[in-house]
Structures are given as structure tokens and as C-alpha cells.
């Protein structure tokens, strides 16, 4: 039997959907954005929002198995070191999840510079 829980539903989506199958839960976290004047500030806020969604689901970053990251007007020489530093501050130095990083033209609002979605699995 599959059971779904919807956390923080908004207009048209939920921040998190938890799918329970047997003794495992798969946690799907919608793309998180954050406030700030630059990529570093927004990236910190995004990881804080991800952490909140994980905690609300009784999970932590160690449980994340997949992350998709979208950065507006991505410049690898400038943006990648910023992203990696913030990610390391939240996830540590090892056992990173499978990840995709895509440079894009824009997100849902012009002030958003980064969006990250994640999938976690817990018992």
C-alpha cells in the first residue's frame, strides 16, 4: 500500500510530498528559492529552506539521494565555487547525493537566481 502526505500545500503544488511504501519513505521536495541580493545569499537561504523541509519530514541532508540545481545566467568560473562552498557548509565533505546543475535563462521571478529540488529516502 502506498500512502502520500502533502506538506505545506500552496496554490498548485506542495512544498514536500512524502510517499510511504513498506518501511521506507521517499521525500520529494519542490524547488526551493531564497531571498538575497546575490547568488551566495540566495544559495544559503535555499539550503536553509531545504533543511526546513527535511526536518519537517523527519529527515536530514544525509538522507538526500538526489538534488537538481538551477542557476540563472550560470558562469562556471564565478558561480560554481560559490555554490560548492555553500553546499559543503550544509552537506559536509563526503557522500554527496547524485546531482544535476543546469544553467538557465530565468526562473519564475526575475529576482530569483537559484532553485534547488531534492529527493530523500528514510526508513
C-alpha positions in Angstrom: 0.0 0.0 0.0 1.3 3.5 -0.9 0.4 6.4 1.4 1.1 10.0 0.4 1.4 13.0 2.8 1.4 16.6 1.4 3.3 19.1 3.5 2.8 22.9 3.2 0.4 22.8 0.2 0.4 26.0 -1.9 -1.6 27.1 -4.9 -0.9 24.4 -7.4 1.8 22.4 -5.6 3.1 21.2 -2.2 6.4 22.1 -0.7 7.0 18.4 0.1 5.3 15.1 -0.7 6.2 12.1 1.4 5.5 8.7 -0.2 5.4 5.8 2.2 6.0 2.3 0.8 6.6 -0.5 3.3 9.1 0.6 5.9 10.6 3.4 3.6 9.6 7.0 3.0 10.7 8.8 -0.2 10.6 12.6 0.3 10.2 14.8 -2.7 11.0 18.5 -2.0 9.8 21.1 -4.5 12.3 23.6 -5.9 13.3 25.9 -3.1 14.3 29.5 -3.7 15.6 32.1 -1.3 15.8 35.8 -0.7 19.1 37.8 -1.0 20.8 40.3 -3.2 23.4 37.9 -4.7 23.9 34.2 -5.5 25.7 33.4 -2.3 22.9 34.9 -0.1 20.2 33.2 -2.1 22.1 29.8 -2.1 22.4 29.9 1.7 18.7 30.7 2.0 17.8 27.9 -0.4 19.8 25.3 1.7 18.1 26.7 4.8 14.7 26.1 3.2 15.7 22.6 2.1 16.9 21.9 5.6 13.5 23.1 7.0 11.6 20.8 4.6 13.8 17.9 5.5 13.3 18.5 9.3 9.5 18.7 8.7 9.8 15.3 7.2 12.0 13.8 9.9 15.0 13.7 7.6 18.3 15.4 7.2 20.8 16.3 4.4 22.4 12.9 5.0 19.2 11.3 3.7 19.2 13.2 0.4 19.9 10.9 -2.6 19.3 13.4 -5.5 19.5 17.1 -6.0 18.7 19.2 -9.0 20.1 22.8 -9.1 19.1 25.6 -11.5 21.2 28.7 -11.6 20.3 31.8 -13.7 22.9 33.0 -16.2 25.4 30.4 -14.8 29.0 31.4 -15.1 31.1 28.3 -14.0 34.2 30.3 -13.0 32.3 32.6 -10.7 29.1 30.7 -9.6 30.4 27.2 -9.2 32.8 28.0 -6.3 30.1 29.9 -4.5 27.6 27.0 -4.9 30.2 24.4 -3.8 31.2 26.4 -0.7 27.6 26.8 0.5 26.7 23.2 -0.3 29.8 22.0 1.6 28.8 24.1 4.6 25.4 22.3 4.7 26.3 18.8 3.4 29.9 18.3 4.6 32.8 16.9 2.6 31.6 13.4 1.5 28.7 11.2 0.5 27.1 13.8 -1.7 23.8 12.9 -3.4 23.6 12.3 -7.1 23.3 15.9 -8.5 22.5 17.8 -11.6 23.4 21.5 -12.1 21.8 23.4 -15.0 22.4 26.9 -16.1 19.2 28.5 -17.2 18.0 31.8 -18.6 15.4 32.6 -15.9 13.3 31.2 -13.1 9.7 32.0 -12.0 10.6 35.6 -10.9 13.3 37.8 -12.2 14.9 38.3 -8.7 15.4 34.5 -8.2 19.0 33.4 -9.1 18.9 29.8 -7.9 16.4 27.0 -7.3 17.1 23.5 -5.8 14.9 20.5 -5.6 15.7 17.3 -3.7 14.7 13.7 -3.1 15.5 11.9 0.2 14.9 8.4 1.5 14.4 7.3 5.1 13.3 4.2 7.0 
